[in-house]
Amino acid sequence: MEIADEGVMERLKRTRLTCRSVIGFGSLLVVAFAVALSLLFLIAKNIDKAEQEENFFYAAKALEARSNSSATYIQSCAIRTEAF
């Protein structure tokens, strides 16, 4: 009887150790995925911010070019009107 009880106790110890190992590994895996997911969101946020700054820069350049073009056109029209 004692030998059987020792076998059962040994099996219980291995089962508990296995269960703790699986829970520990699972927890580590969940934490790793959470960190990776948060890093992906951070990267996406930074890329969006950089794209917005780039779009603002090009919009300002286009507005400046349009303003210069309009000023040149108005000046050209004024010169032609004076010529007649």
RAVEN-V700968 format. One record per helix or strand. SS is the DSSP state (H for helix, E for strand). FROM is the first residue (numbers start at 1). TO is the last residue. If there is no record, write none. Layout:
ss=SS from=FROM to=TO
ss=SS from=FROM to=TO
This chain:
ss=H from=2 to=83
